[in-house]
Amino acid sequence: MVDMKMAFFFVALVFGALLVVGSSGNFKEYNSTREVAVTVVPHDREYMGFVCERGYAAVITVSSNSEQDFNALTVMNYLPEDKDVDIALSPDYSGLPGGLGVSIETDDGAPRTLAPSEEYTFLGHVSSGNVEPGEYIIPMDMYATWDGGGASISACPIKLIVVNRPRIEKILLSGNTSDIPMKTFQKWTFQIVVTNPTGEDLDLTIADTIPAEFNVSLGETGASSGTYSFHPANGGGHGHSMPATKMEWDVTVPAGGSEHLNVTIFTRVNGGNQQEFTSCGDYSLNNGAEIKGYGIVSNPLWVSVACCDDNEDDEQCDGHGG
């Protein structure tokens, strides 16, 4: 009888083990709940904060064959230890095409030091050659070190948008640019060149200002295409003052082509019956010409008028500084 009980116990034990193994082998899911509290702050409130808008530290639009400076990343030192922090940025330029050069402050490894609670904006520079239009991403890490600690932080990337936009420049074709004597008639011819690198014709309006010291010689002014006009600024001036001259040039620049306007100007006799220039110094022949609606401005052109020696009795020095 005892043997029967032992055998029954042994069979029951084996059967129970099989039940345990079977249930374990077919375990597919488990449900449970647990309370978790996590403090989440935006990037600009972290201990090493940085500005990140819509996923990017900065979004820069640059035209092909141009260059510009830009704000790359703004960083804040919010360390609770109230310590200075050395910060260096490490951008990854490997995804940029040839002809698109970018440099960002501290990418050479030399850090900037931020005092407690200080905010600093790292600067960058982009130079775009003949680059295919498109969007280019620059991933960026930030390395921070302080007394007793340090951190490697993945900052938001920078997005570069390269676009094909018209370009404008000024070229001085003739005329003196330095040591110009005062009260002596002078004449200059400059050229405004507009280039269209896009794949379609562009209807453009070019605006410029000729300063009050000059008249425009309409008979010696001409454009390769389009229509142009000149008119006095500010309704023609007031009293004996001579107004500046406003210019507008409407032109269609063909796809992949360029057009130009040659403008000849000369020094005026002012309201006091004196030949410009009546004082020495630097003078702008014109402001930078602008492609209206694009915010694209050309280089200006400057000339320098010589100052007379105090010992000279030359008639041209009479009225110096007038």
C-alpha positions as CSV (number, residue, x, y, z in Angstrom):
1,M,0.0,0.0,0.0
2,V,2.9,2.3,0.8
3,D,4.5,1.5,-2.5
4,M,1.3,2.5,-4.3
5,K,1.1,5.8,-2.4
6,M,4.7,6.6,-3.3
7,A,4.1,5.7,-7.0
8,F,1.1,8.0,-7.1
9,F,3.0,10.8,-5.4
10,F,5.8,10.4,-8.0
11,V,3.4,10.5,-10.9
12,A,1.6,13.5,-9.5
13,L,5.0,15.3,-9.1
14,V,6.0,14.6,-12.7
15,F,2.6,15.7,-14.0
16,G,2.8,18.9,-12.0
17,A,6.3,19.7,-13.5
18,L,5.0,19.1,-17.0
19,L,2.2,21.6,-16.3
20,V,4.7,24.3,-15.1
21,V,7.0,23.8,-18.1
22,G,4.1,23.8,-20.5
23,S,2.6,27.0,-19.1
24,S,6.0,28.7,-19.2
25,G,6.7,27.7,-22.8
26,N,3.5,29.2,-24.0
27,F,3.8,32.5,-22.1
28,K,3.0,35.3,-24.6
29,E,2.1,38.5,-22.7
30,Y,2.0,40.1,-19.4
31,N,0.0,43.2,-18.3
32,S,1.1,45.5,-15.5
33,T,0.8,49.2,-14.5
34,R,3.4,51.4,-12.8
35,E,3.6,55.1,-12.0
36,V,6.6,56.9,-13.5
37,A,7.4,60.6,-13.0
38,V,9.9,62.2,-15.5
39,T,10.8,65.9,-15.8
40,V,11.2,66.9,-19.4
41,V,12.5,70.3,-20.4
42,P,13.1,71.9,-23.8
43,H,16.7,72.1,-25.2
44,D,17.0,75.8,-24.2
45,R,16.3,75.0,-20.5
46,E,18.8,72.1,-20.2
47,Y,21.9,72.4,-18.0
48,M,23.8,73.0,-21.3
49,G,21.0,74.6,-23.2
50,F,20.9,75.4,-26.9
51,V,18.3,76.9,-29.3
52,C,16.7,74.5,-31.6
53,E,13.7,75.5,-33.7
54,R,11.7,73.0,-35.8
55,G,14.5,70.5,-35.5
56,Y,17.4,72.8,-36.6
57,A,19.9,75.0,-34.9
58,A,19.8,77.3,-38.0
59,V,18.3,77.3,-41.5
60,I,20.4,79.4,-43.9
61,T,19.4,80.2,-47.5
62,V,22.4,81.0,-49.7
63,S,22.6,81.7,-53.5
64,S,25.0,79.8,-55.6
65,N,28.2,81.8,-56.3
66,S,27.8,83.9,-53.2
67,E,28.9,83.9,-49.6
68,Q,27.5,85.1,-46.2
69,D,27.9,85.0,-42.5
70,F,25.2,83.4,-40.3
71,N,24.3,82.6,-36.7
72,A,25.1,78.9,-36.2
73,L,24.0,78.0,-32.7
74,T,23.0,79.8,-29.5
75,V,24.2,78.1,-26.3
76,M,23.4,78.7,-22.6
77,N,25.3,77.7,-19.5
78,Y,22.7,76.7,-16.9
79,L,24.9,74.3,-14.8
80,P,23.6,74.2,-11.2
81,E,27.3,74.1,-9.9
82,D,27.7,77.8,-10.9
83,K,30.8,77.1,-12.9
84,D,32.4,78.4,-16.2
85,V,32.1,76.0,-19.1
86,D,34.3,75.6,-22.1
87,I,32.3,74.8,-25.2
88,A,33.5,73.6,-28.7
89,L,31.3,72.7,-31.6
90,S,32.1,69.8,-33.9
91,P,30.2,70.1,-37.2
92,D,30.2,67.2,-39.7
93,Y,30.9,68.7,-43.1
94,S,31.2,65.3,-44.9
95,G,27.8,65.6,-46.5
96,L,28.5,68.8,-48.3
97,P,29.2,68.9,-52.0
98,G,32.3,70.3,-53.5
99,G,32.1,74.0,-54.0
100,L,30.1,74.5,-50.8
101,G,32.5,75.6,-48.0
102,V,31.3,76.1,-44.4
103,S,33.2,77.1,-41.3
104,I,31.7,77.4,-37.8
105,E,33.3,79.0,-34.8
106,T,35.4,76.6,-32.6
107,D,35.3,73.8,-35.3
108,D,39.1,73.9,-35.0
109,G,38.7,72.7,-31.4
110,A,39.5,76.0,-29.6
111,P,36.6,76.4,-27.2
112,R,34.6,79.4,-26.0
113,T,34.2,80.0,-22.3
114,L,30.8,80.7,-21.0
115,A,30.3,82.2,-17.5
116,P,27.4,80.9,-15.3
117,S,24.0,81.8,-16.9
118,E,25.8,83.3,-19.9
119,E,24.4,82.9,-23.4
120,Y,26.6,82.9,-26.6
121,T,25.9,82.7,-30.3
122,F,28.4,80.8,-32.3
123,L,29.0,82.3,-35.8
124,G,29.4,80.6,-39.2
125,H,30.4,81.5,-42.7
126,V,29.3,79.8,-45.9
127,S,30.8,80.2,-49.4
128,S,28.8,78.7,-52.3
129,G,30.4,78.2,-55.7
130,N,28.7,76.6,-58.7
131,V,26.6,74.3,-56.4
132,E,23.6,72.3,-57.4
133,P,20.5,73.8,-55.7
134,G,19.1,71.8,-52.9
135,E,19.1,71.2,-49.1
136,Y,22.2,70.2,-47.3
137,I,22.4,69.1,-43.6
138,I,25.3,69.6,-41.2
139,P,25.1,67.4,-38.1
140,M,26.7,69.0,-35.1
141,D,28.0,67.8,-31.7
142,M,28.8,70.1,-28.8
143,Y,31.6,69.3,-26.3
144,A,31.3,71.0,-22.9
145,T,33.9,70.7,-20.1
146,W,34.0,72.3,-16.7
147,D,35.9,71.9,-13.5
148,G,35.1,68.4,-12.4
149,G,33.1,67.3,-15.4
150,G,32.2,67.3,-19.0
151,A,29.6,66.2,-21.6
152,S,29.2,65.3,-25.2
153,I,25.9,66.6,-26.5
154,S,24.2,66.0,-29.9
155,A,23.0,69.5,-30.8
156,C,20.4,70.1,-33.6
157,P,21.9,70.1,-37.1
158,I,22.2,73.1,-39.5
159,K,20.2,73.2,-42.7
160,L,21.7,74.9,-45.7
161,I,19.4,75.7,-48.6
162,V,21.2,76.5,-51.9
163,V,19.1,78.4,-54.4
164,N,19.7,79.8,-57.8
165,R,19.0,83.5,-57.7
166,P,19.9,86.4,-59.9
167,R,23.2,88.2,-59.2
168,I,24.2,91.8,-59.6
169,E,27.5,93.6,-59.5
170,K,29.0,97.0,-60.5
171,I,32.1,97.5,-62.5
172,L,33.9,100.9,-62.9
173,L,34.8,101.2,-66.6
174,S,36.5,104.6,-66.5
175,G,37.3,107.5,-64.3
176,N,39.6,108.5,-61.4
177,T,39.2,106.8,-58.1
178,S,41.9,108.4,-55.8
179,D,43.7,111.6,-55.3
180,I,41.0,113.5,-57.1
181,P,41.6,117.3,-56.8
182,M,38.8,119.4,-55.3
183,K,36.6,121.7,-57.5
184,T,37.7,119.9,-60.7
185,F,35.3,118.5,-63.2
186,Q,35.4,114.7,-63.2
187,K,33.5,112.0,-65.1
188,W,33.0,108.3,-64.6
189,T,31.3,105.4,-66.4
190,F,30.2,102.3,-64.5
191,Q,28.4,99.2,-65.5
192,I,25.6,97.3,-63.7
193,V,25.6,93.6,-64.6
194,V,22.7,91.3,-63.8
195,T,23.2,87.6,-64.2
196,N,20.4,84.9,-64.3
197,P,21.7,81.4,-63.4
198,T,18.2,79.9,-63.3
199,G,16.6,77.8,-65.9
200,E,13.9,80.3,-66.8
201,D,13.8,83.9,-68.0
202,L,13.4,86.5,-65.2
203,D,11.7,89.9,-65.4
204,L,13.6,92.1,-63.0
205,T,13.6,95.7,-61.8
206,I,16.9,97.2,-60.8
207,A,16.9,100.3,-58.6
208,D,19.9,102.6,-57.8
209,T,20.6,106.1,-56.4
210,I,23.2,108.5,-57.8
211,P,24.3,111.0,-55.0
212,A,23.6,114.7,-55.2
213,E,27.2,115.6,-56.2
214,F,26.6,114.1,-59.7
215,N,24.6,114.6,-62.8
216,V,23.8,111.7,-65.2
217,S,24.9,112.0,-68.8
218,L,21.9,110.5,-70.6
219,G,23.5,110.7,-74.0
220,E,26.4,108.5,-72.7
221,T,24.1,106.0,-70.9
222,G,22.7,102.8,-72.5
223,A,21.5,99.3,-71.7
224,S,22.0,96.0,-73.5
225,S,18.2,95.4,-73.1
226,G,15.2,96.7,-71.3
227,T,14.1,100.3,-70.4
228,Y,15.5,102.6,-67.8
229,S,14.6,106.0,-66.3
230,F,16.2,108.6,-64.0
231,H,14.3,111.1,-61.8
232,P,15.1,113.5,-59.0
233,A,14.8,112.1,-55.5
234,N,12.5,113.7,-52.9
235,G,10.5,115.6,-55.4
236,G,13.5,117.5,-56.8
237,G,15.1,118.9,-53.6
238,H,14.4,122.0,-51.6
239,G,15.6,125.6,-52.2
240,H,19.2,125.6,-53.4
241,S,19.9,122.0,-52.5
242,M,20.6,119.6,-55.3
243,P,18.7,116.3,-55.2
244,A,20.1,112.9,-55.6
245,T,19.0,110.9,-58.7
246,K,16.9,107.8,-58.6
247,M,17.3,105.1,-61.3
248,E,15.1,102.2,-62.4
249,W,15.9,99.6,-65.0
250,D,13.3,97.1,-66.1
251,V,14.9,94.2,-67.9
252,T,14.2,90.6,-68.9
253,V,17.3,88.5,-68.3
254,P,17.3,85.2,-70.2
255,A,17.8,81.9,-68.5
256,G,21.6,81.3,-68.1
257,G,22.3,84.8,-69.5
258,S,23.1,88.3,-68.3
259,E,22.3,92.0,-69.2
260,H,24.1,95.2,-68.4
261,L,23.5,98.9,-68.1
262,N,26.3,101.5,-68.6
263,V,25.8,104.7,-66.7
264,T,28.0,107.9,-67.2
265,I,27.9,110.5,-64.4
266,F,29.9,113.8,-63.9
267,T,30.4,116.2,-61.1
268,R,27.8,119.0,-60.7
269,V,28.2,122.7,-60.1
270,N,26.4,123.1,-56.8
271,G,23.9,125.7,-55.6
272,G,26.8,127.9,-54.5
273,N,28.2,128.0,-58.0
274,Q,31.1,125.8,-57.0
275,Q,32.3,122.7,-58.9
276,E,32.0,119.5,-56.9
277,F,33.9,118.2,-55.0
278,T,34.2,121.1,-52.6
279,S,35.8,119.2,-49.8
280,C,38.1,116.2,-49.5
281,G,37.3,112.7,-48.3
282,D,35.6,109.6,-49.6
283,Y,32.5,109.9,-51.9
284,S,30.1,107.2,-53.1
285,L,29.6,107.3,-56.8
286,N,26.3,105.5,-56.2
287,N,24.6,103.2,-53.7
288,G,24.6,99.5,-54.2
289,A,22.1,98.7,-57.0
290,E,19.3,96.5,-55.8
291,I,17.2,93.8,-57.5
292,K,13.8,94.8,-56.2
293,G,11.8,92.0,-54.6
294,Y,14.8,89.9,-54.0
295,G,16.8,91.9,-51.4
296,I,19.9,91.4,-53.5
297,V,22.3,94.4,-53.5
298,S,25.4,94.9,-55.5
299,N,28.7,96.4,-54.3
300,P,28.9,100.2,-54.2
301,L,31.6,102.3,-55.9
302,W,33.7,104.8,-54.0
303,V,36.3,107.5,-54.9
304,S,38.6,109.5,-52.8
305,V,39.2,113.3,-53.0
306,A,42.6,114.6,-52.0
307,C,43.0,117.2,-49.2
308,C,45.1,120.2,-50.1
309,D,48.3,120.9,-48.2
310,D,47.8,123.8,-45.7
311,N,50.9,125.6,-47.2
312,E,49.4,125.5,-50.7
313,D,47.9,128.7,-52.2
314,D,46.3,126.9,-55.1
315,E,43.0,128.3,-56.0
316,Q,41.5,124.9,-55.8
317,C,42.1,124.8,-52.0
318,D,40.0,127.9,-51.4
319,G,36.9,127.0,-49.5
320,H,38.5,123.8,-48.2
321,G,36.0,121.9,-46.1
322,G,33.0,123.9,-47.5
